[in-house]
Amino acid sequence: MIDSAVREKDGDWHIRLKVDPQYQSMLNAKNMSGQKGHLVLEPVCSNPVTQPDTIQEGSCVGFSQHLYTQSLLHRHVEAIGAYVNDTEHGWNEIHPVTSLSPL
């Protein structure tokens, strides 16, 4: 279930997903301490980019994703994408999300 979604300055969404019990192994200690026990989902290039380095890199030029809408907040969803460890923060996440569908 999606518990929260925040727009990031790099244009991504930062979504906290409460995973079903069978997916608890996707979480690590940093998910528990830094993300309140949630898996992070990051649909990319979904919002206006205001972060200077991202603007300079041009990461979202000519590309945008529209996978998340507010109607998904507090909904049970299926998320598909690259399951990675965010080495800057230490938690596990799906980044980028390539599909996000209500169940």
C-alpha positions in Angstrom: 0.0 0.0 0.0 1.3 3.5 -0.8 1.6 5.4 2.4 3.2 8.7 1.1 4.4 10.3 -2.1 6.6 13.4 -2.2 7.8 15.4 -5.2 11.6 15.6 -5.3 13.6 18.5 -6.8 15.2 16.1 -9.4 11.7 15.5 -10.9 11.2 12.0 -9.4 8.5 10.9 -6.9 9.7 9.5 -3.6 7.0 7.0 -2.7 6.9 4.9 0.5 5.3 1.5 -0.1 4.3 -0.7 2.7 5.1 -4.1 1.3 3.0 -7.2 1.7 4.4 -9.8 4.2 5.8 -12.1 1.5 8.0 -9.1 0.3 9.5 -8.2 3.6 12.9 -9.6 2.5 13.2 -6.7 0.0 13.7 -4.4 3.0 17.0 -3.9 4.7 18.0 -2.1 8.0 18.1 1.3 6.3 14.6 0.8 5.0 13.6 0.1 8.6 15.4 3.1 10.1 15.4 5.7 7.3 12.1 4.9 5.6 9.9 3.7 8.5 9.9 0.1 7.2 8.9 1.0 3.7 10.2 0.2 0.3 11.0 3.3 -1.7 9.5 3.6 -5.3 10.9 6.3 -7.6 9.1 7.0 -10.8 11.5 9.3 -12.6 11.0 12.6 -14.6 7.4 12.9 -13.4 7.5 16.4 -12.0 9.1 19.8 -12.8 12.9 19.6 -12.3 14.3 22.4 -10.1 17.5 20.7 -8.9 20.5 22.5 -10.6 22.6 19.5 -11.3 19.7 17.6 -12.8 18.8 20.5 -15.0 22.5 20.8 -16.1 22.6 17.0 -16.9 19.4 17.3 -18.9 18.3 13.9 -17.5 14.6 14.6 -18.1 14.8 16.6 -21.4 12.4 15.0 -23.8 11.3 12.3 -21.4 8.6 12.2 -18.7 6.8 9.4 -16.8 3.3 9.7 -15.6 2.9 6.5 -13.5 1.8 7.9 -10.2 -1.3 9.9 -9.5 -2.7 11.0 -6.2 -5.6 8.5 -6.7 -3.0 5.7 -5.9 -2.3 7.1 -2.4 -3.4 4.6 0.3 -4.0 2.0 -2.5 -2.7 -1.5 -2.8 -0.5 -1.5 -5.9 1.8 -3.6 -8.0 5.2 -1.9 -8.8 7.6 -3.1 -11.4 11.0 -1.8 -12.1 14.7 -2.1 -11.2 15.2 -3.3 -7.7 18.4 -1.6 -6.5 20.2 -0.4 -3.4 20.5 3.4 -3.1 24.2 3.5 -2.3 23.9 7.2 -1.2 21.3 6.4 1.5 21.7 2.6 2.0 18.1 1.6 1.5 16.6 -0.7 -1.1 14.2 0.7 -3.7 12.6 0.3 -7.1 14.2 2.9 -9.2 13.2 3.6 -11.9 9.6 2.3 -11.6 8.4 1.2 -15.1 4.9 0.2 -14.1 2.6 1.1 -11.2 -0.9 -0.4 -11.2 -3.7 -0.6 -8.6 -4.7 -4.0 -7.4 
